Amino acid sequence: MEPILEMRGITKVFPGVKALDDVNLRVAPGEIHALVGENGAGKSTLMKVLSGVYPHGTYEGDIEFDGKPVSFSGISDSEEVGIIIIHQELALVPLLSIAENIFLGNEVATAGVIDWPETNSRTDELLRKVGLRERSSTLVDKLGVGKQQLVEIAKALSKKVKLLILDEPTASLQENDSQKLLDLLLEFKAQGIASILISHKLNEVSRVADSITVLRDGQTVSTLDCHAEKISEERIIRDMVGRDMAHRYPDRTPNIGETLLEVSDWNVTHPDHSDRQVIRNVSFKVAAGEVVGIAGLMGSGRTELAMSIFGRSYGNSIRGSVKLRGKEVDVSTVGRAIDSGLAYVTEDRKALGLILEEDILRNTTLANLARVSSNGVINDAEERKVAESYRKALGIRTPSVFQKVMNLSGGNQQKVVLSKWLFAEPEVLILDEPTRGIDVGAKFEIYTIINELAAQGKGVVMISSEMPELLGMCDRIYVMNEGRLVGELNGREATQEKIMSMIVRS
């Protein structure tokens, strides 16, 4: 069968970095082709070449689509032939309706006048195709992330898509929404629409992919036919990282000491709805050298708990006490929480954890500028020395600490966030989804850093939606549901079944 897409010898060079080196990719009509690799392997760069974000002339190599050579000068050119890309960061306008978003830039109009009845009718038809029951007039900011993702797909369908590219489409979705989206890809496959799926979730890749192309360090390592043989996750990981990862979680012998953090009777109401209690009478402890997990479904209150403790960053009418080493501390502002010995690594590193336009150096020292300043003046040499030391210690892959953070891979961005908070010298770190959106190799590196922190006697609170991650890393696990702690398990005895049982029975 002739491919719908063939990319041959694609090479893309940025100043000082060869991002793609003679990459080949072949996609058959109507197949789901997974593209996997570590952060920085070149997956997104390859798709930007394909979709015209990096226009013809800025790379070497050839692209054929639908049997014809193509050379795109922008996204509109690739969309014209039926190639639609949906990025990990959704590109919807929150205060416009679903219909307005779907046809933005592609309006149904006559003589410059929009035909709203026809626009809404077409929108309703597209929403039915993706399984959404919302009205076409619903504002996008009223939708959850899962439904917004479906609106993006409906928008792609409105442009007569032949090849749909999805970059980490389930990274921010809970399990049910992820399954619905994967089912939708299978429906598109039945209709003859080809898809390229970029994902770090190998269980999802194994479920839906017909073929898998693995990139490593900007090169094509392998292309695997999922119908010719059963492809194990271990095989994919070996190709991705260049080594076997028999143990996905580094070994650690716990050395647990005295109680470091003690939160008692913590209550929080919603910031906008004073009659809605988000956190109810939560109490927990974390000891020195201990990694404590907090499990729960989306909406259980895990992030709200963490943010409210860290300087009351979330919520109103906050009541309860926080003790460090037995003494009550003031955590009423972020500055006071930091001074008390707390650090919080947010789940949203791009929006809340980093200043993307700034370089690694500035981001690293941001939470403790006093350490690199004298009389309010920053010592540039000392600041660079600090940033360089964390770059080496955490293995941040970059040619220079003057590299802008926005140009780093997800795993390296997460290491910069960790650098920032480690430089603040906390006693307790709260890590909210610390490995979200990063690959298995970078995850292992983050896990190793967490273990090193515990070995130094720090207390670590780890919030994660990935239960295997909690089971593999934590000494104890608290289970949350609807703003309450509904159970506690010893890490050695915990199982996914026990955690889910506590949730559904609470």
QUIUR-V629006 format. One record per run of one state. SS is the DSSP state (h for helix, s for strand, l for the rest). FROM is the first residue (numbers start at 1). TO is the last residue. Records with the same first field share a line. If there is no record, write none. Layout:
BEGIN
SS->FROM-TO + FROM-TO
END
This chain:
BEGIN
l->1-2 + 15-16 + 29-31 + 37-42 + 52-59 + 66-67 + 70-74 + 82-82 + 87-96 + 103-108 + 111-112 + 115-115 + 131-138 + 143-144 + 158-162 + 168-174 + 191-193 + 199-201 + 209-210 + 217-218 + 226-232 + 242-258 + 270-276 + 288-290 + 296-301 + 310-315 + 325-326 + 329-333 + 341-341 + 346-348 + 354-358 + 375-376 + 379-379 + 394-403 + 408-409 + 424-427 + 433-439 + 456-458 + 464-466 + 474-475 + 482-483 + 491-495 + 505-506
s->3-14 + 17-28 + 32-36 + 60-65 + 68-69 + 83-86 + 97-97 + 109-110 + 113-114 + 139-139 + 163-167 + 194-198 + 211-216 + 219-225 + 259-269 + 277-287 + 291-295 + 316-324 + 327-328 + 342-345 + 359-359 + 373-374 + 377-378 + 404-404 + 428-432 + 459-463 + 476-481 + 484-490
h->43-51 + 75-81 + 98-102 + 116-130 + 140-142 + 145-157 + 175-190 + 202-208 + 233-241 + 302-309 + 334-340 + 349-353 + 360-372 + 380-393 + 405-407 + 410-423 + 440-455 + 467-473 + 496-504
END
